[in-house]
Amino acid sequence: MTHSSQDARAALQSALAAGIAADVPGFDESERHRARPSSPTAIPVGKVFETLPLTREHLKSCLALFFVFVIEAWEMMIIVYSSPLISHDFNLGPVAIGNLIGAIFVGMGIGSIFWGPLSERLGRKRSIIWSLVIYGVVSTASAFSPDYATLYATRLLSGIVAAGMLVVTFPYFEELLPVPKRGPFTVYLAAGWPIGMILAVCATIWLMPFGWRWVIGVSSVAACWALVVARWVPESPYWLAATGRQEEARAAIARLSRGATQIAPDHTLHVEAVVRSVWRDLFAGRTFFMTILQVCINFTFAWGYWGLQTWLPTLLQQRGLSLPQSYGFIALSALCMIPGYISASFLTGRFGRKKVMIAYVALSAVAGYVFANAQTQGALYSSNFALAFFSLGAWGVWDTWVAEMYTTRLRTIGYSWAILAQRLANFAAPTFIGFLVARGSSFNMTTTFINLFLVVTVLLALMLPETEGKELA
């Protein structure tokens, strides 16, 4: 960046802080036009975030929301890893276990319908806090289930309340970050998934001698993280401005920038107003095609990933690995996901969401094909590690990309439809794969079928618009 360009950006930031969208030397006419608000006293919140400095407050918020996603991943996976213990305790077959694993995803699908609109009324912060607290209570109750039916019902309910975390975390996170840092940092947020997986594996191995009830009960204590979110994370300035809470929005921006960006009291922060009954807007005009497309991608991508992960311990035992060896295999795979996120975070800032997403999903499909046809344990390990690296890197980019496609008033509601599609796939995949396993489907046939969904994901992603570097509306 040249010295004159830096001076121009500094001048623009000063102008925004003063509530002025004046002409700034060094910017071309198109940039001046974008910087000029719709009225003399209105400043687009997205424009403020183009020049907002990255501060320690952002890092605290990042850490707090990162562990919310860790908890979410932990909660989804703990039932998968403890399923052999539950199966033994309740004398369950593959289909019943598949249904139990899918219960939380059915709940999340139901919950996503409510948490999107609810977060527009409660706010991003309160939605996550309430979701964490209620999840902790319900999850603890599930550890005391006397039979399969009660366990299924409580896992279903825990999915409904935990959906608030999943629906809100990524849109909320993006609404706190400066535009240049939004992509790379949000991909890092997605790296909470393998951390949650590793913690779930460790908790299962550590508490296995005491039974699955202890595994789930101890995991539920993570709900106490709501106290950290309440203390460390400010409410979204986008949501505050959209709901007319101007003073709080200015205070949130000042807090995030540690006083470096101040909005004059006689100027207003502008964002599209949050209104009720916006479900139909997701399927109107140009938004219709984008919503249908992202819902289809979420379904196919989630099926391609989750169909394998839920039955990986069983499928690996078909290849001669013991249950403890399968857990070790999964933990190593989770470690391989972390550099996948790091590489995707670096590349998305350089090449954009679309190119990185498509390349990583395509490479996941290749790795999945090799995994399905592996004849040795060495090939089995290396191909699965490649699958973990590329598929989770792609998930990090995708979770970032989806929320950027919508305006503030549609962002969490649009994201809730993405979660609904994922949860439908999360329920359907383990149930259907359980049916295949029960019917004696081979390892090769099962994994090849799962892998076809990744190929469809690549084809669908080609039709989506790029969002890298664009301000949130």
N, C-alpha and C positions, 0 to 999 in steps of 0.2 A: 504494500500500500504506500502511495507517495505521501510526502509531507503535506502537500496542499489538500489531498483528499482527507487526511487525518484532521487538518484544521477545519475543513468543511463539515465533517461529521461532528466535531466538537461544537461548532457553531450551531448545527442543527439541534444537538442535545440541549444547548443553552436556550435556544429558541423554544423548544418544547417545554422546558422547565419554567419559562416565563409565560407560557401559554400563547406563544406566537408562532405562526407558521409562515414566516417571512421568507423571501428569496435568500438563498445562501450561496455565496460565490463558490464555484467549483463543482456545482451540481448541474446536470443538464436539465432541459425543460421538462422532460417526463418525470424526473425525480422531484423537481419542484412541485409539479402537479400532484404527485402522490403525497407529498409532505403537507399540502394545504388542506386543512379540515373543511368540513361541509359548511361551517359557520365560523365567524371570527372568534368565538369563545369555546368552540368544541375541538378537543384534541383526541384523535383516535388512540385508544389504548395500545393497539398493535404498533402504532408509530412510536410511542414511548418506549416500547420493548425492543425496538430496533437498535437503540443506543444505550439501553440500560446497562450499567456495568455489572459484571459477575462478582458477587461478594460472598463473604462468609455466611450470610443469611441464606443465600441460595444453596450453599453446601450443606447447611443444617437441614434445610427443607428436603434436599435430595436424599440425605441419609435417612431421615424419618420416613419418607415415602418409599424409599428403596426397601426398607424392612417391612413395610406394609405388604409389598409384593412378595417378599420372602415368606411372610406368614401365609399369604394366599396360596403360594406354591406348596408350602409345607402341608397346609390343610388338605389340598387336593390329592397329594401323593401319599399321605400317611395311611389312608385306607387301602391304597394299592399294595403298599409294602407289608402291611399287617394282615392282608387278606388270607394268607395261608394259615395264620393263627386263628382267625375268625372262622374259616372254613372247617378247621379241626374242631373248634369249640362247639359250633352249631351243626356240624355234620352236613355241610353244604356242597353242592355240585358246582361245576363250572358256570352254568347258566345263572344260578342264584348269586354266585360271587360277581359275575359280570353285571347283573342288575344292581347289586349293592354298590359296586364301584361307580356305576352310572348314577346312583341316587343323588349325590351331591351336585352333579352336573345338571340333572333335571331341576333340582332346586335353584341352581344358579340361573338356568334359563328362565324359570318363573320369576325369580327375583330381579333379573335384569329388566324385565318389563316395568317393574315398579320403581327401581332405584334411579333410572334415568330421569323421569319426570320429578321424582322426589328430590334429587340433588339440585334441580333447578329452583325448588322452593326452599329447601333447608340450607343450601350452599354446599360447596365441595367439602369443606373442612368438617362440618357437623355430620355430613353423610358418612364419611369415613370413620369418624369417632363412634357414631352409633352402630355402624356395621360391625366394627371390631368388638365393642362391648357386648352386643347381643349374641354375636357369634361365640364368644367365650362362654357365655352361659349355656347356650344350646349344645355346643360341642362337649362341654363337661357333662351335661345330662346324658349325652349319647354313650359315654363311657360306662354308664350304669344300666344299659339296656339289658333286660332279662332274656330277650329272645330276638330272633331275626327280624320279625315284623317291627318291633320297637326300634331296633337299631336302624332299619331302613327309614323309618319315619323321621327319626331325629337327624339322620344324615341328610335327608331331603330338606328338612327345616334349616339345618346349618348352612346348606347351600343357598337357600333363599336369603338369609341374612348376610352371608359372606359375599354375596354378589355385589353389595354396595362398594366393597373395597375394589373389586375388579372393574366395575363400571366406571368408577370415579378417578382412580389413581392416575392413570395415564393422561386423560384430559386435564386434570388438576395440575399435574406435574408440568405439562407443557405450558400452562397458563401462568406459571411462575418464572419461566426462564427467558433470558434475552434471545432474540431471534437467531443470532449466529450460533448460539450454544444449544438450541433446542433439540436438534437432531441427534448429535453425538451423545448428549447427556441422557436423553430419553432412551436411547439404545442401551446405555449403561443401566438404566432403571430395570430394563427387561432382564438384565443379568441376575436379578434376584431370583429368577426361576431355578437355575442350577444350585444356587445356595440353599434354597428351600428344599430342593430334592435331596441334597447331601445331608442337611439337618434331619430330614424325615428318615433317611436310611440309617443315620447314626442313632437317632432316637429309637428306631425299631430294633436295631441290633443291641443297643444298651439295655432297653427295657423288655426285650423278648422273654427273658426268664420269668418275668412277673406277669406276662400275658398282655393281650391287645388292649385291655381296659386301661392299663397304666400308660401304654403308648399314646392313646387318644387323650387321656386325662391330662398328662403332662404337657402335651402339645397345646392344649387349650389355654394354658397359662400365658401364651403369647399375646392374648387379647389385652394384657396390661400395657402393651405398646401404645394404646390409645392415649395414655398420659403424655407420651413423648410428642405425638402428633399435636395434641392440644397446646403444648408449650412451644414447640419449635417452628411450626408451619403457619404462616399467615393465610388468611382467606384469599382466594383468587381475585386480583384487581379487576379482571374481565367480568366476573360474575357480580362483584360489588357495583361496578359502573352500570352493568346491564339492568340491575335491580334498583337503580337510583340512589345508592348509598355512596354518594360522591366523597364525603369526608373520609369514610373508611377506605375507599379505593385509593385516595391520595396518600393516606397513612400507610397502606400496604406497600405502595410503590416506594415511599420514602424508607420504609423498613427494609425492603429487599435491596435497595441501593445503598443502604446505610447513610442516608441523607444526601447522597450525591445528586439525586434527581428529585426536585421539588416541583409540584404543580401548583400554580397560583390559585388561591381560593376563589377568585372571581372567574375562573375558567373551568369548564366541565370536561370530564373524560367521557368520550363517546364510544359506545359499542352497540350493536344491534340489541334492542330491548328483549328481555326474556318475557315471553308471554305464555299463557296456557294454551292447551289444545294444539300443540305443534306436531303431533304424530303425523298428521296428513302431509305436512310440509316436507317430510323425508321422502315422500313419494310423489312430489309435484315438480313440474318443470324439469330443469336440468339436473336437479338433485335425485330424481327418480332413478335414472340409469346408474348413477354412482352408488346409490344405496343398494340397489339390486346386485350390482357387481361386487361390492365389498362384502355383502352378506354371503354370496356364493363362494367367494375366496375364503372367507372365514370358515365356512363349512368344510370345504375340500382340504384346506391346509390343516385344520384341526383334526380331521379324520386321518389324514396321512401321517400326522405326528402321533396323535393320541392312540390310534388303533394299534400302533406298535408298542408304545410305552406301557400301556395298561397290562398287556399280556407278555411283556418282555421276560419277567422271571419264569413264567411257564414255558415260553418258547425256547428260552435258553436251556431249561432242563431237558427239553426234547433233544438238544444238542450235546447232552452229557454233563452239563454243569450242575453242581449241587445248589441248593437254595442259598447257603452262605456265599458260594462263588458267584451266584447270580447277583446278589446284593453288591459284592465287590465290583463286578462288571458294571453295574448301574452307576456306582459312585465314581468310577473312573470315567465313564461316559459324561457324567455331569461336570467333571473337571474340564473335559474337552470343550464343553459349551462356553466356558468363560473366555478363552481366546477367540472363539467365534464371535461373541459379542464385541470384544475389543476391536477386532478387525473390521466388523460391520460398522461400528461407531466411527472409526477413522475414515472408512471409505464413503459413508453416506454423506459426509460433509464435503467430499471432493467430487463425487459422481452423482449424487442425488439418491432419493429413495428408490426410484423405479429400477434403475440399472442394477443396484446392489441386491434388491429383493429378488429380481428375476434370476440373476446369476446364482445367488445362494440357494434358491429353491431348486433350480435346475441341477446344481451340483449335489444337492441332497437326494434328488431322484436317482442320479448316477450311483451315489454311495449306497442308497437303498437297494438298488438292483444287485450290486456286488454283495451286499449283506445277505440278500435273499438266496444267492447262489454260492455263498462261501462254502468251501469244502474242508477247510482247516480252521483250527481255533485262531491261528494268526490272522487269517483273512477275515474271520468273524470279528475279532477285536478291532483291527485297523479300519475296516469298512464302517463299523458302528460308530467308531470315534469320529470318522469323517462325516457321518450322518449327523451326529450330535453337533459338531462344529458348524456345519453349514445350515442345518435346519433351525437351530436356535439363534444364530446370527440373523437369519431371515426373519424370525419371529420378532427380534428386537426392532428391526427396521419397520416391519409391518405394524406393530403396535403403535409406533410413532406416526406412521403414515395415515392410519385410519382417522385418528383424532384431528389431524390437520385438514381433512377434507371438508369439515363443517364449520359453520359460523358458531359464535358463542352460544346462541340460544338453541342450537341443534347439536352441539358437540357431545355432551354426555348422553343425549337421547340417541344420536346416531351411533355412538360407541356402544350403547346398551344393545342395539340390534346386532352389532358385531359379536358381542358376548353371547347373545341368544343363539346365534348361528353356531358359534364355537361349542356351546354347551349341548346343543342338539347333536352335533357330531360326537362330542365327548360321551354322550349317553348311547348313541346308536353304535359307535365303533366298538366299545368293549362288549356290548351285548351281542352284536353280530359276530365278532371275532370269537366270543365264548361259544356261540352256536357252531362255528366252524371247527373249533378245537374239540368240542363235544362230538362232532361228526367224524373226527379223525382226519381233518385236513392236515396236509403236510406242512412243515416249516416253510418250504420254498413257496408253495401255493399261497399260504396265508400272507407272508410278507410281500410277495409280488402284488397281490391284490391291494394291500394297503398302500404300496408305493405308487400305484396308478393315480391316486388322488393328488400326489405332488405334481405329477405331470399336468393334470388339469389346472392346478393352481397357477403354474407358469403361464399357460395360455390365457387365463383370465386376467392376470396382472398386466399383461401387455396393453390392455385397453384403459388403464387408469391414468389420470393426469399426474404430473410431477408437482410436488409441493415444497421442495427444498428451497430455503431462503426466503419464503413468502411469509409475510406477517399474518398473524391470526386475526380474523375479522370478528 
